[in-house]
Amino acid sequence: MFDLTGLLLWWQEAGIRFAWPDLLWLLLLVPLGVLLYRTVRWSRSTSVADILSASLIITGLLALIMAIARPEVTLSLPTRADRLMVVLDISGSMRADDVEPSRFELAKSTIEQLLEQQPESLNIGLVTTAATATLIQAPTTDRDALSQALKDTSLQTGSALGSGLLIGLAELLPNAEIDVQSIIKASLKGEQDAASADWQLAPEKVVTPGSNRSVAMVLISDGESNMGPQAIAMAELAAQLGVRVHTIGVGTTRGAVVQAEGISQRVRLDAALLTDISGLTIGHFYEADNDQDWLAIYDAIDASIQFDRRQPMEASAIFLGAGLLFILLGMGARLVRHGRIL
């Protein structure tokens, strides 16, 4: 008995699906036709060549019927990160000189190196964050504009890493409809915990952390954050959107003393916070004073081609073309041998 269900399961395991699987019952016509032909025309003198030509015609008919059922195959296509958002901490603690010439200057010079290493097709944007976060440059391939925007940045008071992540995400994924104003207003009222209700995504919009390979973020900071939305909460938002956040720590755990408004304070690198942010989003944590780490950033943002995006494609034309080719070959063989095609 013809087991269509079993055949469909076998095809699915092989990566082939059909838009109109019910039409596959037409495959029954092929063996019936073969049986009829054998009864009428087949003889004991049938040669191997005749059997081969008949097999080609039968194979072609099977392919034509499968084409009618509209087969689909799933292909693995290359993906490439095409938008990268750099979030730069410009808070007062970045003035510290525990790395040369200072945390801020080191961060800016290494961002310049990062820009030079990226392919020209990669759109890169810049967000700065202190007491508030500002989109300095929307993602662009214009490296001169990015360099100028970076040179124009200066240190400010306050530190709101969560705001920087929030603004970066909203710019990278405008279709996510992130309610930036509600989250910011809640944090200004001191309702950081309550603000979580404003960024929780609808279940149907939540994806696997790190699964969005078309965008990525790089947060460059010493890890100090004392205002705005909680950085960890915004990292969780990035994780729900599938965006990887790679963090780069600037400074040392020994720290350095900085002065602001007549007050001296020792500031240290908070590697734990930056590690948690990258960990939540399936990103990586790097230290800015390690040259090898900087060279590895390009690989870390998954900008290299990867065959990890699967897309269905209708293959009816392929089956149709193959079917016609087999039938023509079979008929041609019979024509050469017998002067007729049947």
SESE-170807 format. One record per residue: x, y, z of N, C-alpha, C in turn. Coordinates in steps of 0.001 Angstrom, whole numbers, padded with zeros to 6 digits, always signed. Example, Ala and Ser with C-alpha at 12.3 -4.5 7.8 and 13.67 -1.06 7.14 Angstrom:
! residues 2
+013190-005690+007800+012300-004500+007800+013200-003300+007800+012850-002250+007080+013670-001060+007140+012900+000030+007870
! end
This chain:
! residues 342
+000848-001205+000000+000000+000000+000000+000880+001251+000000+000469+002258-000747+001253+003485-000858+001161+004293+000442+002282+004445+001133+002311+005146+002424+002759+006591+002209+001799+007481+001912+002127+008880+001644+002649+009572+002894+002065+009265+004070+002497+009904+005321+003956+009588+005623+004313+008303+005479+005702+007916+005726+006651+008580+004752+006213+008698+003491+007049+009343+002477+007241+010817+002779+006167+011475+003232+006271+012889+003591+007240+013095+004750+007160+012205+005754+008075+012308+006894+009520+012130+006440+009732+011210+005527+011096+010984+005025+011602+012221+004291+010720+012811+003477+011122+014026+002754+011412+015179+003720+010605+015328+004777+010823+016392+005759+012172+016229+006448+012509+014994+006789+013810+014743+007401+014940+015103+006447+014675+014980+005159+015670+015333+004150+015666+016829+003846+014788+017589+004505+014735+019034+004315+013807+019491+003207+012911+018609+002753+011980+018959+001677+010551+018954+002227+009817+020046+001992+008420+020133+002372+007597+020553+001164+006289+020309+001225+005426+020604+000088+004296+021527+000519+004047+022559-000315+002960+023492-000023+001604+022832-000254+001531+021950-001258+000287+021229-001570+000543+019723-001508+000742+019179-000326+001110+017754-000222+000028+016803-000707-001253+017226-000706-002330+016335-001143-002172+015927-002610-001524+016788-003401-001347+016471-004823-000349+015347-005049+000367+014968-004017+001333+013879-004160+000642+012541-004406-000666+012471-004149-001392+011245-004476-001334+010972-005976-001074+012006-006770-000948+011801-008221+000227+010893-008564+001143+010708-007619+002271+009804-007860+001791+008380-008138+000584+008054-007647+000031+006723-007897-000201+006465-009385-000388+007548-010158-000637+007387-011585+000583+006825-012311+001764+007089-011771+002983+006638-012445+003098+005118-012434+003031+004453-011268+003108+002991-011312+001949+002365-012075+000745+002997-012041-000367+002475-012817-000080+002575-014311+000510+003683-014709+000874+003854-016115+001943+002869-016542+002903+002633-015664+003958+001668-015975+003361+000272-016142+002443-000090-015237+001812-001397-015314+001029-001547-016615+000309-000490-016996-000462-000532-018236+000465-000656-019443+001535+000104-019458+002480+000075-020577+003138-001295-020692+003476-001848-019533+004128-003163-019543+003184-004232-020085+001915-004094-019755+000927-005070-020223+000758-004984-021738+000784-003775-022263+000489-003576-023685+001727-003724-024554+002858-003137-024128+004007-003023-025033+005217-003847-024615+005271-004250-023339+006492-004909-022855+006622-006311-023468+007822-006727-023711+008076-008072-024245+009334-008642-023626+009516-009946-023812+010694-010590-023242+011989-010126-023904+011860-009584-025088+013053-009121-025812+013471-007717-025430+012797-007162-024435+013135-005803-024001+014584-005756-023534+015373-004803-024051+016807-004717-023739+017056-003853-022519+018324-003897-022055+018740-003059-020932+018601-001588-021294+018909-001247-022536+018783+000140-022991+017341+000613-022910+016401-000282-023259+014988+000087-023180+014567+000296-021730+015075-000556-020848+014745-000417-019429+015304+000901-018884+016514+001250-019333+017125+002498-018876+016331+003709-019357+015947+003706-020621+015192+004855-021138+013840+004967-020449+013216+003798-020168+011943+003827-019448+012115+004368-018040+013227+004002-017403+013499+004492-016047+013676+005999-016035+014334+006543-017071+014519+007991-017162+013162+008699-017301+012287+008139-018134+010971+008753-018333+010153+008700-017048+010203+007557-016361+009460+007419-015099+009969+008404-014061+011284+008528-013952+011871+009480-013009+011438+010900-013331+011395+011230-014610+010953+012555-015018+009516+012827-014655+008654+011817-014834+007242+011978-014480+007077+012183-012969+007847+011435-012182+007788+011607-010729+008198+013025-010332+009252+013540-010978+009719+014893-010661+008685+015938-011052+007997+015743-012182+006974+016701-012613+005813+016743-011627+005401+015574-011149+004290+015545-010187+004709+016208-008877+005940+015978-008450+006432+016626-007234+006509+018143-007417+006807+018587-008638+006833+020031-008907+005453+020639-008749+004411+019890-009167+003031+020374-009035+002672+020582-007568+003226+019748-006666+002943+019850-005230+003719+020993-004560+004495+021734-005319+005253+022909-004848+006196+022561-003685+007284+021881-003992+008253+021528-002947+009029+022750-002462+009398+022724-001189+010222+023775-000581+011423+023119+000091+012578+023743-000077+013781+023274+000603+014275+024384+001520+014883+024011+002631+015406+024986+003583+016898+025142+003366+017317+026367+003083+018724+026651+002810+019361+027377+003984+020635+027092+004208+021415+027830+005191+022111+028972+004468+021741+030201+004835+022265+031378+004150+023255+032119+005038+024198+032824+004425+025173+033572+005222+024554+034807+005852+024971+035116+007061+024536+036343+007724+025756+037154+008118+025593+038436+008194+026702+039315+008567+026149+040455+009411+026882+040779+010480+026490+041939+011270+026616+043172+010384+025514+043898+010184+025574+045061+009304+025404+046375+010051+025108+046306+011366+025011+047527+012166+025652+047277+013526+026542+048168+013888+027242+048083+015166+027080+049415+015892+026643+049354+017149+026505+050568+017943+027567+050576+019037+028385+051602+019039+029399+051780+020081+028837+052723+021142+028814+052265+022384+028351+053083+023506+029571+053458+024332+029878+054744+024383+031083+055232+025049+030737+055947+026346+031347+055497+027416+031189+056120+028727+032027+057402+028777+031360+058549+028991+032088+059822+029075+031911+060448+030463+031686+059598+031462+031516+060092+032829+032849+060572+033388+032796+061329+034490+034001+061917+035085+035056+060904+035482+034649+059688+035855+035629+058682+036267+036531+058249+035125+036109+058517+033879+036943+058163+032725+038142+059099+032595+038225+060117+033499+039372+061009+033513+040579+060340+034171+040357+059271+034894+041421+058608+035651+042586+058215+034749+043815+058306+035313+045013+058028+034531+045710+056732+034941+044930+055745+035425+045552+054462+035763+045928+053667+034523+045471+054119+033350+045971+053631+032069+046398+054860+031279+047383+054729+030438+047939+055894+029736+047251+056109+028394+047059+057377+027988+047282+058596+028786+046173+058840+029817+044977+058313+029553+043870+058329+030502+042833+057337+029989+041890+056993+030827+040856+056059+030382+040115+056588+029157+039776+057868+029206+038994+058473+028132+039772+058508+026820+041028+058944+026883+041839+059048+025670+042154+057670+025104+042386+056712+025990+042636+055349+025523+041393+054798+024822+040223+055047+025403+038985+054562+024797+038788+055167+023410+039020+056473+023277+038815+057122+021984+039812+056630+020930+041067+056483+021305+042068+056051+020326+041828+054614+019879+041397+053788+020802+041151+052401+020419+039858+052250+019614+038892+053130+019828+037695+053122+018968+038098+053462+017538+039026+054395+017388+039521+054738+016059+040133+053512+015389+040894+052738+016146+041477+051515+015592+040383+050519+015221+039374+050455+016062+038262+049546+015797+037562+049908+014497+037368+051206+014263+036718+051668+013039+037529+051271+011811+038847+051360+011920+039710+051045+010786+039673+049569+010432+039388+048724+011413+039408+047274+011177+038125+046750+010554+037063+047536+010608+035774+047045+010131+035635+047216+008621+034862+046335+007968+034622+046490+006531+033834+047759+006257+034031+048330+005088+033374+049594+004747+031854+049470+004732+031345+048265+004512+029896+048072+004430+029216+048063+005793+029995+047960+006870+029411+047889+008213+028986+049276+008676+027711+049437+009027+027192+050704+009550+027493+050781+011045+028186+051826+011458+028582+051976+012855+028024+053292+013392+027433+053229+014594+026905+054412+015247+027611+054654+016570+027373+055822+017160+028036+056187+018417+027037+056818+019376+026969+056263+020579+026181+056817+021672+027135+057134+022810+027001+058327+023394+027789+058663+024575+026859+058696+025786+027409+058329+026922+026571+058294+028130+027318+058832+029330+026673+059759+030020+027154+060295+031300+025925+060343+032200+025487+061536+032620+024233+061620+033369+023048+061254+032486+023178+061542+031202+022185+061146+030200+022928+060527+029021+022188+059879+028167+022783+059270+026976+022342+060038+025741+023250+060155+024780+022972+060917+023572+023440+060148+022349+022580+060096+021339+022987+059512+020066+023815+060560+019330+025109+060355+019285+026014+061302+018640+026048+061096+017137+026007+059830+016721+026049+059523+015294+025216+058280+015025+024204+058431+014180+023417+057258+013776+024295+056319+012967+023984+055026+012929+024808+054077+012171+025040+054540+010746+026291+054566+010345+026667+055053+009025+027943+054363+008562+028168+054387+007263+029423+053873+006718+030443+054997+006533+030055+056223+006864+030937+057388+006726+031904+057423+007907+033100+056890+007712+034076+056819+008797+034572+058204+009215+034636+059143+008278+035075+060501+008624+034081+061157+009583+032790+060952+009332+031776+061517+010217+031879+060914+011611+032146+059624+011674+032290+058963+012973+033507+059484+013728+034611+059616+013011+035839+060108+013642+035660+061522+014178+034975+062353+013408+034753+063726+013853+033836+063752+015066+032794+062918+015055+031882+062848+016195+032628+062399+017449+033550+061474+017278+034330+060982+018409+035251+062067+018959+035860+062831+018064+036764+063912+018498+036010+065007+019245+034750+065214+018910+033975+066284+019527+033435+065920+020904+033570+064675+021327+033046+064274+022634+033944+064783+023755+033335+065049+024887+034089+065513+026060+033453+064921+027312+034212+064917+028389+033745+064322+029637+032650+065161+030278+031709+064459+030944+030613+065121+031640+030400+064444+032987+029550+065026+033793+029287+064457+035111+028210+063373+035039+028201+062512+036053+027195+061466+036137+027570+060241+035325+026883+059141+035613+027165+057900+034890+025888+057064+034812+025371+056905+033608+024124+056148+033396+024338+055163+032255+024997+054053+032560+025281+053064+031521+023989+052458+030973+022992+052287+031852+021719+051739+031390+021080+052600+030323+021177+053928+030483+020624+054839+029478+021339+054677+028148+022664+054500+028199+023428+054309+026973+023000+053063+026229+022817+051964+026974+022356+050728+026348+020955+050900+025768+020093+051604+026502+018713+051812+026064+018659+052596+024759+019377+053719+024697+019370+054549+023492+019967+053772+022320+021035+053014+022577+021650+052221+021515+020708+051177+020956+019978+050490+021837+019026+049471+021394+017888+050086+020585+017368+051205+021060+016264+051864+020361+016672+052294+018954+017915+052701+018791+018399+053128+017477+018669+051930+016570+019226+050863+017135+019535+049684+016337+018275+048965+015874+017248+048933+016763+016037+048163+016477+014791+049046+016600+014589+049957+015659+013427+050855+015753+012099+050102+015708+012058+048958+015046+010807+048198+014954+010436+047501+016259+011370+047474+017210+011073+046842+018501+010125+047698+019333+009975+048964+018956+009052+049889+019625+009336+049973+021135+010590+050189+021471+010986+050334+022875+010483+051675+023393+009804+051659+024520+009254+052886+025100+010338+053578+025926+011214+054286+025233+012370+054911+025873+011948+055928+026925+010997+056777+026593+010607+057846+027508+010035+057308+028813+009211+056261+028727+008630+055692+029946+009702+055114+030856+010676+054457+030266+011751+053859+031062+012595+054941+031715+012922+055978+030961+013733+057071+031501+012981+057801+032617+011690+058085+032387+010907+058800+033399+010803+058002+034691+010608+056700+034581+010518+055851+035768+011821+055867+036548+012954+055873+035835+014240+055882+036525+014495+057228+037198+014021+058327+036578+014198+059642+037181+013412+059786+038477+012306+059041+038579+011490+059073+039791+012014+058106+040856+013124+057446+040531+013668+056495+041490+012935+055172+041480+012174+054927+040409+011400+053697+040324+012095+052707+039403+013378+052437+039672+014126+051574+038775+013561+050167+038735+013109+049678+039870+012528+048334+039874+011181+048329+039168+010381+049365+039423+009071+049448+038789+009192+049651+037287+010298+050245+036882+010484+050518+035456+010593+049255+034630+010841+048121+035292+010978+046877+034545+009712+046561+033758+008553+047006+034280+007297+046741+033581+007240+047481+032255+008022+048550+032134+007984+049341+030922+008863+048768+029815+009784+047873+030174+010632+047340+029116+010402+045868+028841+009569+045210+029635+009295+043806+029366+008587+043661+028020+009124+042832+027167+008554+042645+025842+007398+041659+025880+006525+041797+024898+005461+040804+024743+006106+039462+024421+005549+038362+024935+006169+037043+024742+006495+036727+023289+005648+037155+022353+005887+036821+020955+007079+037575+020362+007543+038637+021044+008688+039405+020549+010014+038951+021146+009956+038106+022170+011177+037650+022829+011843+036566+021990+013147+036732+021779+013908+035746+021007+015029+035186+021870+015731+034225+021364+016839+033610+022091+017979+034613+022236+018562+034762+023439+019686+035696+023616+020807+035425+022615+021289+036501+022013+022392+036386+021066+022015+035921+019682+020713+035744+019402+020297+035172+018118+020218+036189+016986+020186+037480+017308+020115+038512+016265+021523+038828+015779+021915+038206+014669+023280+038355+014177+023478+039559+013269+022425+040308+012979+022563+041441+012069+022979+042715+012785+022880+042734+014121+023281+043913+014885+024103+043484+016088+024873+044416+016622+025662+044154+017826+025988+045484+018489+026371+045417+019760+026749+046615+020497+028086+046376+021187+028836+047460+021350+030079+047438+022115+029992+048559+023152+030034+048196+024421+029999+049168+025516+031409+049343+026054+031910+050579+026012+033266+050877+026478+033150+051745+027719+033579+051215+028863+033336+051892+030132+034259+051351+031207+034314+052088+032340+035016+051568+033515+034043+050872+034471+032763+050799+034058+031789+050054+034842+031064+050848+035905+031394+052121+036071+030719+052953+037059+029343+053368+036533+028285+053146+037318+026938+053551+036913+026135+053846+038166+025634+055078+038268+024946+055469+039498+023632+056202+039260+023130+056190+038036+021840+056832+037755+021233+056244+036496+019983+056638+036240+019297+056139+035056+018811+054718+035241+018262+054135+034194+017792+052743+034269+018950+051825+034654+018649+050787+035373+019694+049857+035785+020336+049211+034565+021665+049192+034559+022395+048637+033425+022056+047166+033217+021895+046426+034306+021576+045004+034190+020192+044814+033571+019224+045677+033961+017881+045578+033384+017919+045825+031882+018721+046797+031443+018815+047086+030019+019569+045980+029279+020489+045322+029986+021160+044158+029389+020159+043022+029182+019237+042870+030136+018197+041850+029990+017290+042167+028804+017012+043451+028600+016221+043864+027441+016959+043504+026146+018263+043792+026112+019062+043442+024931+019033+041941+024690+019100+041164+025778+019069+039704+025650+017747+039238+025059+016632+039845+025494+015323+039466+024967+015193+039811+023492+015909+040832+023045+015885+041230+021638+016920+040476+020809+017720+039640+021468+018714+038843+020764+019984+039590+020414+020184+040798+020986+021345+041631+020646+022508+041319+021591+023643+041019+021035+024840+040769+021837+025498+042095+022208+025847+042225+023478+026545+043414+023950+027932+042974+024410+028957+043408+023690+030328+043124+024069+030841+044301+024890+031427+044023+026027+031870+045095+026919+033392+045160+026963+033886+046374+027022+035327+046605+027090+035609+047443+028324+036344+046868+029261+036662+047563+030499+037888+048444+030345+037744+049706+030713+038852+050667+030639+039249+051044+032056+040497+050827+032410+040964+051134+033762+041526+049887+034427+041844+050013+035695+042417+048912+036456+041644+048730+037759+041780+047549+038339+041129+047305+039628+041826+048092+040739+043096+048457+040513+043801+049299+041483+043182+050684+041521+042806+051165+040343+042139+052453+040249+043071+053638+040316+042476+054810+040387+043226+056061+040477+042331+057101+041129+042970+058152+041648+042239+059231+042313+041927+060319+041299+040666+060716+041233+040263+061818+040363+039626+062897+041222+039719+064125+040748+039137+065260+041473+038035+065882+040634+036932+066173+041289+035808+066840+040622+035112+067721+041631+035002+068995+041284+034340+069974+042143+034941+069976+043551+036274+069897+043587+036982+069976+044864+036957+068704+045683+036409+067632+045167+036320+066364+045900+037216+065329+045220+038054+064672+046013+038920+063611+045503+038276+062254+045766+038352+061381+044789+037736+060067+044927+038530+059043+044113+038743+057858+044701+039408+056788+043978+038363+056012+043193+038611+055852+041916+037678+055125+041049+038385+053894+040489+037689+052780+040520+038249+051505+040066+037404+050916+038950+038022+050056+038193+037314+049342+037135+036352+048340+037768+035068+048432+037407+034065+047476+037883+033884+046403+036810+034815+045470+036788+034779+044418+035767+033587+043495+035967+033119+043369+037210+032012+042450+037485+030746+042876+036748+030418+044166+036792+029216+044655+036120+029318+044447+034611+030460+044789+034049+030636+044646+032602+030591+043179+032180+031136+042313+033018+031088+040876+032725+029653+040364+032763+028881+040846+033739+027474+040424+033838+026674+040883+032621+026934+042107+032164+026206+042640+030999+026496+041791+029762+027771+041516+029524+028122+040712+028350+027620+039278+028492+027674+038743+029710+027219+037373+029925+025742+037188+029659+024923+038136+030100+023482+038059+029887+023122+038053+028405+023911+038749+027598+023588+038919+026181+024396+037991+025276+025124+037051+025864+025979+036113+025119+027075+036878+024378+027530+037966+024993+028641+038726+024433+029945+038336+025103+030969+039177+024947+032272+038923+025542+032742+040152+026305+033553+039932+027332+034161+041023+028086+035644+041073+027752+036137+042286+027512+037547+042490+027180+038105+043606+028045+039415+043628+028156+040087+044702+028883+040854+045564+027902+040704+046872+028046+041241+047800+027050+042755+047861+027039+043407+047470+028134+044861+047565+028152+045521+046334+027545+044718+045444+026979+045238+044253+026324+045081+044420+024818+046215+044619+024106+046150+044864+022668+045503+043708+021916+045748+042495+022356+045172+041341+021672+043647+041346+021776+043131+041817+022915+041681+041890+023069+041065+042837+022048+041738+043952+021819+041201+044905+020845+041183+044299+019447+042229+043546+019113+042277+042934+017796+041201+041861+017620+040705+041326+018742+039707+040245+018678+038277+040760+018615+038074+042056+018765+036716+042595+018811+035951+042305+017517+036611+042467+016365+035921+042261+015096+035352+040845+015009+036136+039852+015414+035632+038476+015399+034507+038304+016414+034615+038988+017546+033629+038804+018618+032245+039302+018232+032148+040326+017383+030828+040847+017033+030179+040054+015904+030808+038921+015544+030214+038019+014563+029997+038699+013216+030914+039594+012863+030765+040258+011575+031221+039361+010427+031980+038318+010722+032394+037393+009681+031193+036574+009227+031253+036087+008006+030131+035346+007434+029909+034053+008192+028658+033757+008522+028282+032517+009191+027023+031973+008536+027012+030666+008317+025838+030046+007709+024902+029594+008820+024218+030553+009431+023345+030217+010552+021925+030758+010371+021631+031314+009213+020273+031794+008948+019611+030848+007949+018530+030245+008361+017850+029254+007534+016597+029868+006920+016452+029684+005616+015336+030304+004901+014740+029312+003907+013408+029148+003929+012778+028235+002969+012748+028848+001571+012901+027997+000550+012861+028461-000841+012093+027436-001666+011133+027925-002454+010364+027010-003290+011248+026452-004391+011167+025137-004589+012042+024451-005544+011261+023847-006701+010049+024354-006956+009224+023793-008028+009942+023848-009380+010595+024965-009643+011276+025116-010938+012392+024087-011103+013075+023783-010006+014165+022800-010062+013609+021422-010405+012521+021029-009715+011917+019732-009980+011328+019688-011398+010728+020799-011826+010152+020858-013166+011239+020695-014223+012332+021437-014053+013423+021339-015015+014046+019956-015050+014250+019365-013846+014832+018020-013787+013897+017005-014432+012577+017149-014171+011616+016215-014747+011623+016258-016262+011601+017448-016825+011607+017583-018280+012901+017041-018877+014020+017267-018186+015309+016777-018684+015331+015249-018735+014867+014599-017667+014854+013136-017640+013937+012567-018717+012762+013185-018898+011824+012700-019917+012416+012846-021317+013048+013985-021589+013659+014202-022903+014804+013227-023151+015586+012948-022119+016679+011991-022276+016136+010592-022563+015092+010211-021809+014512+008892-022032+013896+008762-023408+013152+009781-023837+012534+009732-025157+013592+009786-026257+014626+010579-026017+015699+010662-027012+016398+009332-027193+016613+008607-026093+017255+007299-026186+016409+006322-026987+015085+006348-026771+014195+005462-027523+014131+005873-028996+014172+007167-029254+014125+007644-030635+015343+007181-031410+016515+007256-030783+017751+006823-031442+017733+005316-031697+017200+004549-030742+017245+003097-030848+016148+002531-031753+014926+003107-031617+013799+002506-032328+013178+003428-033376+013604+004676-033440+013005+005593-034385+011670+006120-033927+011310+005848-032699+010065+006340-032113+010289+006544-030610+009398+007296-029971+009607+007617-028541+008804+006728-027629+007860+005962-028128+007045+005071-027306+007102+003656-027859
! end
